[in-house]
């Protein structure tokens, strides 16, 4: 299996929403693209693709380091991608028994 570099991963994550921010829905130019960790790294999240969502920089800053309700926050993401976030969260819960508290729904 080949290792992807950061630029390739970013491109792959942004394909999830065809260039739109998963939260606000606007088409995003290269300079404004960022990658959000659904479960922040500070709360145990990692670089698993199920945990990465495309957000514009503004929406990513506004989300901060909280765990959001993905069905409400990522309203412009395909449902399959949102379910991937839920699947990722359930995987973490099985591994850690309890996630740290920092939820913003």
ChimeraX commands (.cxc) that place a marker at each C-alpha (Angstrom):
marker #1 position 0.00,0.00,0.00 radius 0.5
marker #1 position 1.47,3.36,-0.98 radius 0.5
marker #1 position 1.77,6.21,1.47 radius 0.5
marker #1 position -0.01,9.43,0.49 radius 0.5
marker #1 position 1.61,12.78,1.15 radius 0.5
marker #1 position -0.26,15.64,2.84 radius 0.5
marker #1 position -1.24,17.26,-0.45 radius 0.5
marker #1 position -2.71,13.99,-1.77 radius 0.5
marker #1 position -4.61,13.37,1.46 radius 0.5
marker #1 position -6.02,16.91,1.40 radius 0.5
marker #1 position -7.15,16.41,-2.21 radius 0.5
marker #1 position -8.76,13.08,-1.34 radius 0.5
marker #1 position -10.61,14.54,1.68 radius 0.5
marker #1 position -11.89,17.46,-0.39 radius 0.5
marker #1 position -13.28,15.03,-2.97 radius 0.5
marker #1 position -15.75,13.91,-0.28 radius 0.5
marker #1 position -17.77,17.11,-0.81 radius 0.5
marker #1 position -16.67,18.00,-4.34 radius 0.5
marker #1 position -14.87,21.16,-3.19 radius 0.5
marker #1 position -17.54,22.47,-0.80 radius 0.5
marker #1 position -17.09,23.15,2.89 radius 0.5
marker #1 position -18.90,20.36,4.77 radius 0.5
marker #1 position -20.39,22.91,7.19 radius 0.5
marker #1 position -21.30,26.09,5.28 radius 0.5
marker #1 position -21.53,24.61,1.77 radius 0.5
marker #1 position -19.50,27.28,-0.02 radius 0.5
marker #1 position -17.07,26.33,-2.79 radius 0.5
marker #1 position -13.60,26.78,-1.35 radius 0.5
marker #1 position -10.43,27.95,-3.09 radius 0.5
marker #1 position -7.08,26.29,-2.43 radius 0.5
marker #1 position -5.93,28.96,0.04 radius 0.5
marker #1 position -9.06,28.63,2.20 radius 0.5
marker #1 position -9.15,24.82,2.39 radius 0.5
marker #1 position -8.48,23.08,5.68 radius 0.5
marker #1 position -9.01,19.62,7.09 radius 0.5
marker #1 position -11.03,19.17,10.27 radius 0.5
marker #1 position -10.56,16.32,12.70 radius 0.5
marker #1 position -14.10,15.26,13.70 radius 0.5
marker #1 position -12.61,13.92,16.94 radius 0.5
marker #1 position -9.83,16.46,17.61 radius 0.5
marker #1 position -6.28,15.19,18.03 radius 0.5
marker #1 position -6.30,16.67,21.55 radius 0.5
marker #1 position -9.20,14.34,22.44 radius 0.5
marker #1 position -7.70,11.18,20.96 radius 0.5
marker #1 position -8.53,11.57,17.26 radius 0.5
marker #1 position -6.03,10.68,14.58 radius 0.5
marker #1 position -5.54,10.87,10.82 radius 0.5
marker #1 position -7.95,8.06,9.96 radius 0.5
marker #1 position -9.83,9.23,6.83 radius 0.5
marker #1 position -13.16,8.65,8.58 radius 0.5
marker #1 position -12.09,11.31,11.09 radius 0.5
marker #1 position -11.15,13.95,8.50 radius 0.5
marker #1 position -13.68,16.38,7.03 radius 0.5
marker #1 position -13.22,19.23,4.55 radius 0.5
marker #1 position -13.94,22.64,6.08 radius 0.5
marker #1 position -13.10,26.17,5.04 radius 0.5
marker #1 position -10.66,27.79,7.44 radius 0.5
marker #1 position -13.37,29.96,8.99 radius 0.5
marker #1 position -15.65,27.02,9.82 radius 0.5
marker #1 position -12.72,25.00,11.14 radius 0.5
marker #1 position -11.67,27.83,13.48 radius 0.5
marker #1 position -15.28,28.28,14.66 radius 0.5
marker #1 position -15.62,24.55,15.44 radius 0.5
marker #1 position -12.50,24.62,17.58 radius 0.5
marker #1 position -11.58,21.50,19.50 radius 0.5
marker #1 position -15.07,20.23,20.24 radius 0.5
marker #1 position -16.82,17.10,19.09 radius 0.5
marker #1 position -19.92,18.14,17.18 radius 0.5
marker #1 position -23.07,16.31,16.16 radius 0.5
marker #1 position -21.91,15.37,12.64 radius 0.5
marker #1 position -25.44,15.26,11.21 radius 0.5
marker #1 position -26.02,18.86,12.28 radius 0.5
marker #1 position -22.54,20.33,11.77 radius 0.5
marker #1 position -21.51,18.64,8.50 radius 0.5
marker #1 position -24.79,19.44,6.77 radius 0.5
marker #1 position -23.22,19.71,3.29 radius 0.5
marker #1 position -21.44,16.35,3.47 radius 0.5
marker #1 position -22.94,13.21,1.93 radius 0.5
marker #1 position -24.67,11.05,4.54 radius 0.5
marker #1 position -22.25,8.16,3.91 radius 0.5
marker #1 position -19.34,10.42,4.90 radius 0.5
marker #1 position -21.17,11.53,8.05 radius 0.5
marker #1 position -21.82,7.90,8.95 radius 0.5
marker #1 position -18.07,7.30,8.56 radius 0.5
marker #1 position -17.55,9.86,11.36 radius 0.5
marker #1 position -20.00,7.97,13.57 radius 0.5
marker #1 position -18.26,4.70,12.76 radius 0.5
marker #1 position -14.91,6.25,13.66 radius 0.5
marker #1 position -16.29,7.56,16.96 radius 0.5
marker #1 position -17.68,4.13,17.83 radius 0.5
marker #1 position -14.29,2.56,17.08 radius 0.5
marker #1 position -12.64,5.01,19.48 radius 0.5
marker #1 position -15.24,4.33,22.17 radius 0.5
marker #1 position -14.56,0.59,21.92 radius 0.5
marker #1 position -10.83,1.23,22.25 radius 0.5
marker #1 position -10.97,3.87,25.00 radius 0.5
marker #1 position -14.24,2.93,26.74 radius 0.5
marker #1 position -15.05,6.63,27.23 radius 0.5
marker #1 position -14.12,9.67,25.18 radius 0.5
marker #1 position -13.05,12.83,26.98 radius 0.5
marker #1 position -15.85,15.35,27.55 radius 0.5
marker #1 position -15.87,18.30,25.15 radius 0.5
marker #1 position -19.02,18.02,23.11 radius 0.5
marker #1 position -20.73,20.82,21.22 radius 0.5
marker #1 position -23.87,19.71,19.45 radius 0.5
marker link #1:1,2 radius 0.2
marker link #1:2,3 radius 0.2
marker link #1:3,4 radius 0.2
marker link #1:4,5 radius 0.2
marker link #1:5,6 radius 0.2
marker link #1:6,7 radius 0.2
marker link #1:7,8 radius 0.2
marker link #1:8,9 radius 0.2
marker link #1:9,10 radius 0.2
marker link #1:10,11 radius 0.2
marker link #1:11,12 radius 0.2
marker link #1:12,13 radius 0.2
marker link #1:13,14 radius 0.2
marker link #1:14,15 radius 0.2
marker link #1:15,16 radius 0.2
marker link #1:16,17 radius 0.2
marker link #1:17,18 radius 0.2
marker link #1:18,19 radius 0.2
marker link #1:19,20 radius 0.2
marker link #1:20,21 radius 0.2
marker link #1:21,22 radius 0.2
marker link #1:22,23 radius 0.2
marker link #1:23,24 radius 0.2
marker link #1:24,25 radius 0.2
marker link #1:25,26 radius 0.2
marker link #1:26,27 radius 0.2
marker link #1:27,28 radius 0.2
marker link #1:28,29 radius 0.2
marker link #1:29,30 radius 0.2
marker link #1:30,31 radius 0.2
marker link #1:31,32 radius 0.2
marker link #1:32,33 radius 0.2
marker link #1:33,34 radius 0.2
marker link #1:34,35 radius 0.2
marker link #1:35,36 radius 0.2
marker link #1:36,37 radius 0.2
marker link #1:37,38 radius 0.2
marker link #1:38,39 radius 0.2
marker link #1:39,40 radius 0.2
marker link #1:40,41 radius 0.2
marker link #1:41,42 radius 0.2
marker link #1:42,43 radius 0.2
marker link #1:43,44 radius 0.2
marker link #1:44,45 radius 0.2
marker link #1:45,46 radius 0.2
marker link #1:46,47 radius 0.2
marker link #1:47,48 radius 0.2
marker link #1:48,49 radius 0.2
marker link #1:49,50 radius 0.2
marker link #1:50,51 radius 0.2
marker link #1:51,52 radius 0.2
marker link #1:52,53 radius 0.2
marker link #1:53,54 radius 0.2
marker link #1:54,55 radius 0.2
marker link #1:55,56 radius 0.2
marker link #1:56,57 radius 0.2
marker link #1:57,58 radius 0.2
marker link #1:58,59 radius 0.2
marker link #1:59,60 radius 0.2
marker link #1:60,61 radius 0.2
marker link #1:61,62 radius 0.2
marker link #1:62,63 radius 0.2
marker link #1:63,64 radius 0.2
marker link #1:64,65 radius 0.2
marker link #1:65,66 radius 0.2
marker link #1:66,67 radius 0.2
marker link #1:67,68 radius 0.2
marker link #1:68,69 radius 0.2
marker link #1:69,70 radius 0.2
marker link #1:70,71 radius 0.2
marker link #1:71,72 radius 0.2
marker link #1:72,73 radius 0.2
marker link #1:73,74 radius 0.2
marker link #1:74,75 radius 0.2
marker link #1:75,76 radius 0.2
marker link #1:76,77 radius 0.2
marker link #1:77,78 radius 0.2
marker link #1:78,79 radius 0.2
marker link #1:79,80 radius 0.2
marker link #1:80,81 radius 0.2
marker link #1:81,82 radius 0.2
marker link #1:82,83 radius 0.2
marker link #1:83,84 radius 0.2
marker link #1:84,85 radius 0.2
marker link #1:85,86 radius 0.2
marker link #1:86,87 radius 0.2
marker link #1:87,88 radius 0.2
marker link #1:88,89 radius 0.2
marker link #1:89,90 radius 0.2
marker link #1:90,91 radius 0.2
marker link #1:91,92 radius 0.2
marker link #1:92,93 radius 0.2
marker link #1:93,94 radius 0.2
marker link #1:94,95 radius 0.2
marker link #1:95,96 radius 0.2
marker link #1:96,97 radius 0.2
marker link #1:97,98 radius 0.2
marker link #1:98,99 radius 0.2
marker link #1:99,100 radius 0.2
marker link #1:100,101 radius 0.2
marker link #1:101,102 radius 0.2
marker link #1:102,103 radius 0.2
marker link #1:103,104 radius 0.2
marker link #1:104,105 radius 0.2
view
